[in-house]
């Protein structure tokens, strides 16, 4: 009995220490990187958005475990000279909050973005989606075609993958209680310890920018809410994506696709070429580079978006 009590005490002490470390880390991160934009309430979420420029509307949607800093890093300012640019933290990501009980499925998130388009009176924007944001952009176009002029997809997820990249394996947690427990105990120290390894997979073969932690928002990934949202997003993908694939051939809008030939997260053939083969009128562009083109190749990505906008907004 004494041994068991001691063991329980040790486990509780370790758990308490991990929670305290996480709380302190969150405070430091949020002090260093406060919200950069404003908040917009829509059904299902309170969204953090950054809006700049005037002209035709462009909506920027980030990927799994990301946030809008992936676009403000080098894309937003370039586009703001010609367009009204809105970058959004997806529900639960960055500083956006998903409403209690709201689904993380692609369809549900698409409905949230449709409400954002209406609330901000964006008309029919060009929707830019990176990685998982690409799948969300496709869901938005399928569910709300009247709200989308066209799509510019950067390294998009378009089909189910056989195996999740090792960079995101730790997010495969199906039980919400376990997801929360891990988020407040093991996630932060593990992410710190494996930072270089994980970012090497996500950015490779290109180098991780030295200012990614701050300017690119990388530190925000250390918040438990961010881990919970990313895990919830990942396990919800199968709810909608297989059915979406069956509807690609019926979509009728301009779609442009940009992929890095050396992408280590999503296969350009299985995701980019496969979508282009099924979606009438889709245009695929392959360039040298990896998965994080909005950060590693902002000029080329911005030019790709401009070209897509000419097709969609003419």
Residue frames relative to the residue before (quaternion, step in Angstrom):
aa qw qx qy qz dx dy dz
X 1.0000 0.0000 0.0000 0.0000 0.00 0.00 0.00
X 0.6497 0.5210 -0.3148 0.4553 3.58 0.96 -0.93
X 0.6418 0.5326 -0.3187 0.4504 3.56 1.00 -0.89
X 0.6618 0.5089 -0.3066 0.4572 3.56 0.96 -0.89
X 0.6409 0.5214 -0.3244 0.4606 3.57 1.01 -0.81
X 0.6440 0.5122 -0.3134 0.4740 3.55 1.00 -0.84
X 0.6502 0.5216 -0.3127 0.4553 3.56 0.97 -0.88
X 0.6441 0.5136 -0.3110 0.4739 3.58 0.98 -0.88
X 0.6452 0.5215 -0.3172 0.4595 3.56 0.97 -0.86
X 0.6588 0.5124 -0.3099 0.4554 3.58 0.93 -0.89
X 0.6585 0.5062 -0.3036 0.4668 3.57 0.93 -0.93
X 0.6596 0.5063 -0.3027 0.4658 3.56 0.96 -0.91
X 0.6473 0.5210 -0.3167 0.4575 3.57 1.00 -0.81
X 0.6534 0.5006 -0.3100 0.4758 3.56 0.96 -0.86
X 0.6587 0.5113 -0.3035 0.4612 3.58 0.93 -0.92
X 0.6601 0.5072 -0.3033 0.4637 3.55 0.97 -0.87
X 0.6378 0.5281 -0.3191 0.4609 3.54 1.04 -0.77
X 0.6535 0.5107 -0.3090 0.4654 3.57 1.02 -0.82
X 0.6403 0.5127 -0.3234 0.4718 3.57 1.00 -0.81
X 0.6513 0.5130 -0.3133 0.4631 3.59 0.94 -0.89
X 0.6379 0.5191 -0.3202 0.4702 3.59 0.98 -0.83
X 0.6537 0.5151 -0.3088 0.4604 3.57 0.99 -0.86
X 0.6469 0.5214 -0.3198 0.4554 3.59 0.91 -0.90
X 0.6750 0.4901 -0.2952 0.4659 3.58 0.89 -0.90
X 0.6366 0.5248 -0.3272 0.4607 3.57 1.02 -0.77
X 0.6403 0.5285 -0.3217 0.4553 3.58 0.95 -0.89
X 0.6472 0.5240 -0.3246 0.4486 3.59 0.91 -0.87
X 0.6669 0.4971 -0.3012 0.4664 3.57 0.95 -0.87
X 0.6551 0.5173 -0.3114 0.4541 3.58 0.94 -0.89
X 0.7075 0.4633 -0.2734 0.4583 3.58 0.80 -0.97
X 0.6174 0.5192 -0.3501 0.4761 3.59 1.14 -0.50
X 0.6929 0.4729 -0.2722 0.4714 3.56 1.03 -0.80
X 0.8017 0.1540 -0.0529 0.5752 3.59 1.06 -0.78
X 0.0253 -0.8146 0.5793 -0.0129 3.62 0.26 1.19
X 0.6922 -0.4464 0.3296 0.4615 3.63 -1.20 0.20
X 0.3209 -0.7754 0.5205 0.1576 3.56 -0.91 0.94
X 0.7697 0.3338 -0.1699 0.5169 3.59 1.22 -0.37
X 0.5871 -0.5396 0.4440 0.4087 3.53 -1.08 -0.78
X 0.4497 -0.6928 0.5038 0.2529 3.54 -1.32 0.24
X 0.1177 -0.7781 0.6166 0.0235 3.53 -1.06 0.91
X 0.2563 -0.7754 0.5616 0.1330 3.58 -0.71 1.08
X 0.0662 0.7628 -0.6385 0.0776 3.55 -0.89 1.05
X 0.6549 -0.4940 0.3602 0.4442 3.62 -1.14 0.30
X 0.8110 0.2669 -0.2108 0.4761 3.56 -0.76 1.05
X 0.8296 0.0270 0.0045 0.5577 3.60 1.17 -0.26
X 0.2521 -0.6688 0.6617 0.2263 3.49 -1.43 0.23
X 0.1557 -0.8554 0.4936 0.0225 3.54 -0.27 1.32
X 0.2919 -0.7139 0.6161 0.1601 3.50 -1.10 0.87
X 0.0224 0.8159 -0.5738 0.0668 3.58 -0.66 1.12
X 0.1899 -0.7147 0.6578 0.1431 3.51 -1.31 0.54
X 0.0455 -0.8152 0.5764 -0.0337 3.57 -0.72 1.10
X 0.0959 0.7912 -0.5965 0.0947 3.56 -0.87 1.00
X 0.7891 0.3677 -0.2539 0.4214 3.54 -1.27 0.49
X 0.2736 -0.7263 0.6061 0.1740 3.51 -1.42 0.09
X 0.5351 0.6069 -0.4719 0.3502 3.53 -1.23 0.56
X 0.7738 -0.2614 0.2272 0.5303 3.59 -1.17 -0.47
X 0.4835 -0.7184 0.4346 0.2474 3.57 -1.01 0.85
X 0.0530 -0.7531 0.6556 0.0152 3.52 -1.17 0.83
X 0.1420 -0.7918 0.5926 0.0423 3.58 -0.75 1.11
X 0.1824 -0.8091 0.5564 0.0503 3.57 -0.69 1.17
X 0.0621 -0.8137 0.5771 -0.0301 3.59 -0.69 1.16
X 0.3128 -0.7910 0.5045 0.1484 3.58 -0.57 1.18
X 0.5721 -0.6391 0.4257 0.2882 3.53 -1.35 0.18
X 0.7875 -0.3165 0.2485 0.4669 3.54 -1.38 -0.29
X 0.8495 0.0830 -0.1046 0.5103 3.56 -0.97 0.98
X 0.5642 0.5901 -0.3931 0.4231 3.59 1.21 0.42
X 0.1757 -0.7436 0.6255 0.1578 3.52 -1.33 -0.33
X 0.7412 -0.4765 0.2494 0.4016 3.56 -1.26 0.34
X 0.5123 0.6393 -0.4286 0.3811 3.62 1.19 -0.26
X 0.5389 0.6088 -0.4114 0.4119 3.59 1.18 -0.36
X 0.7136 0.3963 -0.2423 0.5244 3.57 1.22 -0.48
X 0.6554 0.4923 -0.3335 0.4658 3.60 0.97 -0.71
X 0.4729 0.6864 -0.4307 0.3461 3.61 1.23 -0.36
X 0.8364 -0.1378 0.1170 0.5174 3.58 0.81 -0.92
X 0.6304 0.5703 -0.3222 0.4166 3.59 1.27 -0.14
X 0.6691 0.5586 -0.3244 0.3674 3.59 0.74 -1.06
X 0.6974 0.4798 -0.2964 0.4422 3.58 0.74 -0.99
X 0.6274 0.5339 -0.3445 0.4502 3.59 1.03 -0.68
X 0.7215 0.4455 -0.2498 0.4676 3.58 0.91 -0.91
X 0.6002 0.6218 -0.3556 0.3558 3.59 1.10 -0.69
X 0.5619 0.6009 -0.3913 0.4123 3.59 1.19 -0.30
X 0.7840 0.2997 -0.1432 0.5245 3.58 1.19 -0.53
X 0.8038 0.2562 -0.0866 0.5299 3.57 1.11 -0.64
X 0.4478 -0.5851 0.5811 0.3455 3.50 -1.40 0.18
X 0.0834 -0.8439 0.5295 -0.0218 3.54 -0.23 1.32
X 0.0376 -0.7826 0.6213 -0.0079 3.56 -0.86 1.02
X 0.0871 -0.7628 0.6400 0.0307 3.56 -0.74 1.13
X 0.1074 -0.8235 0.5570 0.0046 3.56 -0.82 1.00
X 0.3767 -0.6408 0.6140 0.2656 3.52 -1.21 0.67
X 0.4235 -0.7010 0.5044 0.2736 3.61 -0.68 1.02
X 0.6911 -0.4857 0.3158 0.4320 3.63 -1.14 0.48
X 0.8160 0.2075 -0.1910 0.5046 3.56 -0.75 1.11
X 0.6713 0.4894 -0.2917 0.4740 3.59 1.19 -0.46
X 0.8043 0.2154 -0.1660 0.5283 3.56 -1.18 0.48
X 0.7484 -0.3298 0.2699 0.5082 3.55 -0.71 -1.11
X 0.4678 0.6434 -0.4713 0.3809 3.62 1.18 0.29
X 0.2312 -0.7736 0.5791 0.1130 3.56 -1.14 0.68
X 0.3127 -0.7296 0.5798 0.1835 3.56 -0.88 0.97
X 0.4975 -0.6659 0.4628 0.3080 3.59 -0.87 0.91
X 0.5916 -0.5807 0.4126 0.3776 3.62 -1.03 0.71
X 0.8211 0.2212 -0.1845 0.4928 3.56 -0.88 0.97
X 0.5161 0.6465 -0.4259 0.3664 3.61 1.24 -0.16
X 0.5035 -0.6633 0.4719 0.2895 3.55 -1.06 0.80
X 0.3412 -0.7179 0.5692 0.2102 3.55 -1.23 0.60
X 0.3751 0.7458 -0.4772 0.2747 3.58 1.26 0.13
X 0.6395 -0.5431 0.3804 0.3891 3.55 -1.19 0.53
X 0.6390 0.5361 -0.3265 0.4445 3.57 1.00 -0.77
X 0.6694 0.4939 -0.2975 0.4685 3.56 0.94 -0.90
X 0.6619 0.4868 -0.3124 0.4769 3.58 0.97 -0.80
X 0.6048 0.5478 -0.3510 0.4593 3.59 1.10 -0.65
X 0.6360 0.5208 -0.3264 0.4666 3.59 1.02 -0.77
X 0.6189 0.5347 -0.3364 0.4668 3.58 1.07 -0.72
X 0.6761 0.4817 -0.2968 0.4720 3.60 0.93 -0.87
X 0.6073 0.5420 -0.3543 0.4603 3.59 1.07 -0.66
X 0.6483 0.5023 -0.3101 0.4809 3.58 1.04 -0.80
X 0.6248 0.5292 -0.3367 0.4649 3.58 1.05 -0.71
X 0.6245 0.5356 -0.3318 0.4615 3.60 0.97 -0.84
X 0.6741 0.4823 -0.2938 0.4761 3.57 0.94 -0.87
X 0.6746 0.5166 -0.3033 0.4313 3.58 0.86 -0.97
X 0.7398 0.3849 -0.2157 0.5079 3.59 0.96 -0.86
X 0.3485 -0.7644 0.4724 0.2667 3.58 1.34 -0.03
X 0.1819 0.8164 -0.5175 0.1804 3.53 0.81 1.11
X 0.4297 -0.6895 0.4779 0.3340 3.59 1.24 -0.18
X 0.6639 -0.4076 0.3572 0.5152 3.57 -0.73 -1.12
X 0.1178 -0.8477 0.5146 0.0522 3.59 0.09 1.24
X 0.4728 -0.5276 0.5862 0.3930 3.47 -1.42 0.01
X 0.1869 -0.7892 0.5777 0.0924 3.59 -0.74 1.03
X 0.1567 -0.7845 0.5983 0.0446 3.54 -0.72 1.16
X 0.0067 -0.8191 0.5728 -0.0319 3.58 -0.68 1.07
X 0.1613 -0.7846 0.5938 0.0766 3.57 -0.83 1.02
X 0.8550 0.0307 -0.0488 0.5154 3.57 -0.93 0.97
X 0.8094 -0.0080 0.0335 0.5862 3.65 -0.51 -1.07
X 0.5766 0.5826 -0.3674 0.4395 3.57 1.15 -0.53
X 0.5842 0.5628 -0.3651 0.4569 3.57 1.20 -0.45
X 0.6450 0.4982 -0.3147 0.4865 3.57 0.99 -0.82
X 0.6498 0.5132 -0.3137 0.4648 3.56 1.02 -0.78
X 0.6248 0.5262 -0.3348 0.4697 3.60 1.04 -0.75
X 0.6429 0.5088 -0.3180 0.4762 3.59 1.00 -0.78
X 0.6409 0.5141 -0.3233 0.4696 3.59 0.99 -0.82
X 0.6366 0.5304 -0.3215 0.4583 3.58 0.99 -0.83
X 0.6749 0.4926 -0.2940 0.4640 3.58 0.93 -0.90
X 0.6659 0.4925 -0.3100 0.4669 3.59 1.05 -0.68
X 0.7436 0.4173 -0.2296 0.4693 3.60 0.89 -0.89
X 0.8022 0.1503 -0.0506 0.5757 3.58 1.10 -0.68
X 0.0225 -0.8569 0.5147 0.0162 3.61 0.68 1.01
X 0.6330 0.5495 -0.3366 0.4289 3.59 1.10 -0.59
X 0.6916 0.4660 -0.2809 0.4750 3.60 1.23 -0.23
X 0.7140 0.4150 -0.2322 0.5139 3.60 1.26 -0.04
X 0.2979 -0.7638 0.5474 0.1678 3.58 -0.81 1.03
X 0.7727 -0.1977 0.1592 0.5819 3.56 1.08 -0.68
X 0.3635 -0.7276 0.5469 0.1987 3.54 -1.32 0.24
X 0.0824 -0.7326 0.6724 0.0661 3.53 -1.20 0.75
X 0.0705 -0.8431 0.5325 -0.0278 3.55 -0.20 1.31
X 0.1295 -0.8011 0.5839 0.0241 3.57 -0.69 1.16
X 0.8177 -0.1480 0.0455 0.5544 3.59 -0.51 1.22
X 0.1838 0.8569 -0.4713 0.0994 3.60 0.90 0.84
X 0.4110 -0.6056 0.6120 0.2996 3.49 -1.36 0.44
X 0.0177 0.8280 -0.5583 0.0491 3.61 -0.63 1.10
X 0.7673 0.1799 -0.0994 0.6074 3.58 1.25 -0.44
X 0.6059 -0.5377 0.4285 0.4002 3.56 -1.23 0.41
X 0.3273 -0.7319 0.5651 0.1945 3.56 -1.07 0.78
X 0.5538 -0.6189 0.4397 0.3420 3.56 -1.15 0.60
X 0.7942 -0.0080 0.0301 0.6069 3.56 1.08 -0.73
X 0.4761 -0.6677 0.4959 0.2856 3.56 -0.94 0.91
X 0.5753 -0.5972 0.4352 0.3507 3.57 -1.01 0.81
X 0.5943 -0.5898 0.4187 0.3516 3.55 -1.11 0.73
X 0.5769 0.6035 -0.3729 0.4048 3.59 1.16 -0.54
X 0.7827 0.3077 -0.1422 0.5220 3.58 1.16 -0.64
X 0.3394 0.7728 -0.4825 0.2342 3.60 1.24 0.15
X 0.6551 0.5474 -0.3146 0.4151 3.57 1.00 -0.78
X 0.6236 0.5502 -0.3320 0.4451 3.57 1.28 -0.25
X 0.5495 0.6286 -0.3950 0.3832 3.60 1.23 -0.22
X 0.3115 0.7202 -0.5444 0.2965 3.56 0.35 1.31
X 0.2594 -0.8248 0.4887 0.1166 3.57 -0.40 1.21
X 0.7002 0.4600 -0.2758 0.4711 3.59 1.02 -0.70
X 0.4686 -0.7105 0.4464 0.2761 3.63 -0.61 1.09
X 0.6587 0.5153 -0.3314 0.4368 3.63 0.92 -0.82
X 0.6624 0.4916 -0.3044 0.4763 3.56 1.03 -0.78
X 0.5991 0.5636 -0.3418 0.4545 3.56 1.08 -0.76
X 0.6801 0.4824 -0.2837 0.4736 3.58 0.93 -0.92
X 0.6338 0.5359 -0.3269 0.4519 3.58 0.98 -0.84
X 0.6748 0.4836 -0.2909 0.4756 3.58 0.87 -0.95
X 0.6357 0.5606 -0.3288 0.4166 3.57 0.96 -0.88
X 0.7661 0.3816 -0.1948 0.4792 3.59 0.96 -0.86
X 0.7353 0.3799 -0.2384 0.5080 3.60 1.24 -0.06
X 0.8497 0.2190 -0.0851 0.4720 3.59 0.27 -1.27
X 0.5836 0.6492 -0.3781 0.3083 3.59 1.04 -0.75
X 0.7068 0.4848 -0.2892 0.4262 3.59 0.70 -1.04
X 0.7012 0.4319 -0.3095 0.4754 3.66 0.69 -0.87
X 0.6319 0.5267 -0.3430 0.4534 3.60 1.05 -0.66
X 0.6528 0.5113 -0.3132 0.4630 3.58 0.96 -0.85
X 0.6426 0.5126 -0.3234 0.4688 3.57 1.00 -0.76
X 0.6808 0.5011 -0.2892 0.4492 3.58 0.91 -0.94
X 0.7787 0.3339 -0.1625 0.5057 3.59 1.00 -0.83
X 0.2549 0.8197 -0.4892 0.1542 3.57 1.27 0.22
X 0.7163 0.4586 -0.2737 0.4490 3.59 0.67 -1.09
X 0.6452 0.5291 -0.3188 0.4495 3.58 1.00 -0.80
X 0.6979 0.4709 -0.2744 0.4646 3.58 0.85 -0.99
X 0.6895 0.4705 -0.2918 0.4670 3.58 0.83 -0.94
X 0.5857 0.5718 -0.3667 0.4422 3.57 1.14 -0.57
X 0.6606 0.4859 -0.2995 0.4877 3.57 1.05 -0.77
X 0.6860 0.5007 -0.2936 0.4387 3.58 0.90 -0.91
X 0.7626 0.3760 -0.1952 0.4888 3.59 0.90 -0.92
X 0.5488 0.6776 -0.3904 0.2952 3.59 1.06 -0.71
X 0.5490 -0.1176 -0.8236 -0.0799 1.53 -2.23 1.13
X 0.5200 0.6367 -0.4217 0.3825 3.59 1.25 0.07
X 0.5546 -0.6224 0.4436 0.3289 3.55 -1.19 0.53
X 0.4916 -0.6224 0.5171 0.3217 3.54 -1.22 0.55
X 0.4573 -0.6850 0.4792 0.3033 3.64 -0.70 0.95
X 0.5634 -0.6336 0.4163 0.3284 3.56 -1.01 0.81
X 0.7395 0.3916 -0.2240 0.4996 3.59 1.12 -0.60
X 0.3158 0.7754 -0.5018 0.2171 3.59 1.19 0.34
X 0.6203 0.5740 -0.3557 0.3990 3.61 0.93 -0.80
X 0.7675 0.3217 -0.1759 0.5259 3.59 1.00 -0.79
X 0.7552 0.3825 -0.2202 0.4846 3.58 0.45 -1.18
X 0.7318 0.4069 -0.2240 0.4987 3.58 1.07 -0.75
X 0.5100 -0.6965 0.3906 0.3199 3.58 1.28 0.06
X 0.3101 0.7979 -0.4818 0.1873 3.57 1.22 0.20
X 0.6228 0.5648 -0.3465 0.4161 3.59 1.02 -0.73
X 0.5817 0.6004 -0.3802 0.3958 3.60 1.10 -0.58
X 0.5816 0.5997 -0.3652 0.4108 3.58 1.21 -0.42
X 0.6039 0.5686 -0.3510 0.4346 3.59 1.28 -0.18
X 0.5452 0.6080 -0.4097 0.4065 3.61 1.23 0.01
X 0.5408 -0.6411 0.4270 0.3380 3.65 -0.85 0.86
X 0.6198 0.5478 -0.3529 0.4373 3.61 0.98 -0.75
X 0.6328 0.5343 -0.3230 0.4580 3.56 1.08 -0.72
X 0.6471 0.5108 -0.3081 0.4748 3.58 0.97 -0.89
X 0.6596 0.5137 -0.3097 0.4530 3.58 0.89 -0.94
X 0.6718 0.4970 -0.3036 0.4576 3.59 0.90 -0.91
X 0.6656 0.5075 -0.3110 0.4501 3.58 0.90 -0.90
X 0.6544 0.5023 -0.3102 0.4725 3.58 0.97 -0.84
X 0.6501 0.5155 -0.3095 0.4647 3.57 0.98 -0.87
X 0.6388 0.5271 -0.3163 0.4626 3.57 1.00 -0.84
X 0.6717 0.5256 -0.3032 0.4251 3.56 0.87 -0.99
X 0.7326 0.4274 -0.2600 0.4616 3.59 0.74 -1.00
X 0.6415 0.5342 -0.3271 0.4429 3.62 1.24 -0.31
X 0.4486 0.7265 -0.4405 0.2772 3.60 1.21 -0.31
X 0.6917 0.4935 -0.3177 0.4208 3.66 0.79 -0.85
X 0.5095 0.6584 -0.4265 0.3536 3.62 1.19 -0.27
X 0.8345 0.2117 -0.0638 0.5047 3.59 0.97 -0.82
X 0.6238 0.6169 -0.3594 0.3181 3.59 0.91 -0.85
X 0.6497 0.5133 -0.3601 0.4297 3.68 0.80 -0.76
X 0.6692 0.4814 -0.3027 0.4783 3.60 1.00 -0.76
X 0.6023 0.5636 -0.3510 0.4431 3.57 1.10 -0.67
X 0.6210 0.5628 -0.3414 0.4254 3.57 0.97 -0.85
X 0.6525 0.5368 -0.3121 0.4344 3.56 1.00 -0.80
X 0.7177 0.4418 -0.2432 0.4802 3.59 1.22 -0.45
X 0.3971 0.7431 -0.4742 0.2555 3.62 1.21 -0.04
X 0.6780 0.5242 -0.3056 0.4149 3.58 0.86 -0.92
X 0.6863 0.4808 -0.2824 0.4671 3.60 1.20 -0.39
X 0.5177 0.6538 -0.4178 0.3606 3.59 1.24 -0.14
X 0.0878 -0.8049 0.5868 0.0057 3.55 -0.96 0.90
X 0.5202 0.5695 -0.4931 0.4023 3.54 0.05 1.33
X 0.5999 -0.5720 0.3987 0.3925 3.61 -1.13 0.45
X 0.0013 0.7922 -0.6090 0.0407 3.57 -0.83 1.02
X 0.0743 -0.7778 0.6241 0.0108 3.54 -0.83 1.08
X 0.1377 -0.8028 0.5795 0.0267 3.57 -0.96 0.93
X 0.0768 -0.7831 0.6169 0.0161 3.57 -0.92 0.96
X 0.0462 0.8049 -0.5878 0.0662 3.58 -0.78 1.02
X 0.3882 -0.6735 0.5763 0.2521 3.53 -1.17 0.67
X 0.5084 -0.6787 0.4372 0.2996 3.57 -0.82 0.97
X 0.7573 0.3684 -0.1912 0.5042 3.60 1.10 -0.65
X 0.2151 0.8006 -0.5267 0.1879 3.59 1.19 0.55
X 0.2164 -0.8070 0.5418 0.0917 3.58 -0.73 1.09
X 0.6365 0.5216 -0.3271 0.4645 3.59 1.27 -0.08
X 0.7927 0.0585 -0.0023 0.6068 3.58 0.90 -0.96
X 0.4447 -0.7186 0.4773 0.2410 3.55 -0.86 1.02
X 0.4582 -0.7136 0.4516 0.2773 3.64 -0.63 1.06
X 0.6537 0.5028 -0.3167 0.4686 3.60 1.06 -0.69
X 0.7268 0.4508 -0.2495 0.4542 3.58 0.79 -1.03
X 0.7548 0.3611 -0.1978 0.5107 3.59 1.12 -0.58
X 0.7605 0.3851 -0.2137 0.4770 3.61 0.73 -1.03
X 0.7225 0.4254 -0.2506 0.4839 3.57 0.68 -1.07
X 0.6289 0.5412 -0.3371 0.4449 3.58 1.03 -0.74
X 0.6550 0.4883 -0.3158 0.4825 3.59 1.01 -0.75
X 0.6569 0.5235 -0.3148 0.4419 3.58 0.88 -0.92
X 0.6512 0.5246 -0.3157 0.4484 3.59 1.08 -0.69
X 0.7381 0.4219 -0.2243 0.4763 3.59 1.12 -0.63
X 0.7284 0.4308 -0.2262 0.4824 3.56 1.11 -0.66
X 0.4137 -0.7386 0.4701 0.2496 3.61 -0.46 1.18
X 0.8460 0.2014 -0.1496 0.4705 3.55 -0.92 0.92
X 0.4545 0.6865 -0.4615 0.3304 3.60 1.22 0.05
X 0.1951 -0.7735 0.5953 0.0962 3.57 -1.07 0.78
X 0.1474 -0.8029 0.5760 0.0431 3.57 -0.73 1.12
X 0.0708 -0.7754 0.6272 0.0190 3.55 -0.97 0.97
X 0.1498 -0.7775 0.6071 0.0664 3.57 -0.83 1.04
X 0.0292 -0.7943 0.6066 -0.0166 3.56 -0.93 0.95
X 0.5862 -0.5340 0.4515 0.4091 3.54 -1.26 0.23
X 0.5461 0.6129 -0.4415 0.3623 3.57 -0.90 0.89
X 0.5113 -0.6514 0.4826 0.2851 3.52 -1.38 0.06
X 0.8132 -0.3189 0.2174 0.4356 3.53 -1.17 -0.66
X 0.7382 0.4456 -0.2268 0.4529 3.59 1.03 -0.73
X 0.0336 0.8616 -0.5043 0.0467 3.58 0.89 0.92
X 0.6221 0.5411 -0.3835 0.4162 3.69 0.88 -0.64
X 0.7235 0.3899 -0.2361 0.5185 3.60 1.16 -0.52
X 0.7446 0.4116 -0.2360 0.4697 3.60 0.86 -0.90
X 0.7907 0.1398 -0.0792 0.5907 3.61 1.17 -0.50
X 0.0026 0.8619 -0.5071 0.0025 3.61 0.71 1.03
X 0.6426 0.5194 -0.3451 0.4451 3.61 0.97 -0.73
X 0.6758 0.4785 -0.2976 0.4752 3.58 0.91 -0.90
X 0.6526 0.5074 -0.3172 0.4647 3.59 0.99 -0.76
X 0.6455 0.5116 -0.3235 0.4658 3.59 0.97 -0.80
X 0.6465 0.5056 -0.3253 0.4696 3.57 0.99 -0.76
X 0.6117 0.5419 -0.3362 0.4681 3.57 1.05 -0.74
X 0.6596 0.4989 -0.3059 0.4716 3.59 0.96 -0.86
X 0.6285 0.5277 -0.3399 0.4593 3.60 0.97 -0.78
X 0.6641 0.5014 -0.3021 0.4651 3.57 0.92 -0.89
X 0.6409 0.5082 -0.3181 0.4794 3.57 1.04 -0.76
X 0.6389 0.5326 -0.3220 0.4522 3.56 1.05 -0.78
X 0.6099 0.5406 -0.3560 0.4572 3.57 1.02 -0.72
X 0.6630 0.4948 -0.3024 0.4734 3.59 0.97 -0.82
X 0.7638 0.4285 -0.2167 0.4314 3.55 0.80 -1.03
X 0.7899 0.3663 -0.1592 0.4653 3.56 0.94 -0.90
X 0.4120 0.7180 -0.4742 0.2998 3.61 1.24 -0.02
